[in-house]
Amino acid sequence: MRFPPRITRIGAAGALLSALLVGGTVTAATADAAATSVGSICYSDLPSQAYDTLDLIASDGPFPYSQDGTVFRNSEGVLPSEPSGYYHEYTVKTPGSSTRGARRIVTGEEYEEDYYTSDHYVTFDLIDFGC
């Protein structure tokens, strides 16, 4: 299981931090979009299957699905903008589903942030390991 130290980024502060660390620029629109697109979720509020996925990520697998660990392109633009290959996605099993379902953990490499989505990339919550 991955626990801090982790740099967490939430909302407009995250967009600013990202720009400062990687030399990008932040506009009011970028900061506003980040503030409304990414929420926060306490580690303790995740479904139990997300704990299993985080454990697998921390131990580098083996993963139950061949798509786990593949690059997440952030095509929807919901997460902060980062270079291609920055984000990777992992399946969070959905009890009773015959498919991968809609739940995922998306990890960010450089800043080691973890995001949870329960609705197949429509919304994301940054996982707060401190609560």
Secondary structure, DSSP 4 states (H G I P E B T S, - for coil): ---SS-----HHHHHHHHHHHHT----HHHHHHHHHHEEEEEGGGS-HHHHHHHHHHHTT---SSTTTTEEE--TT--SPP--TTSEEEEE---TT-SS--S-EEEEETTTTEEEEESSTTSSEEEEETT-
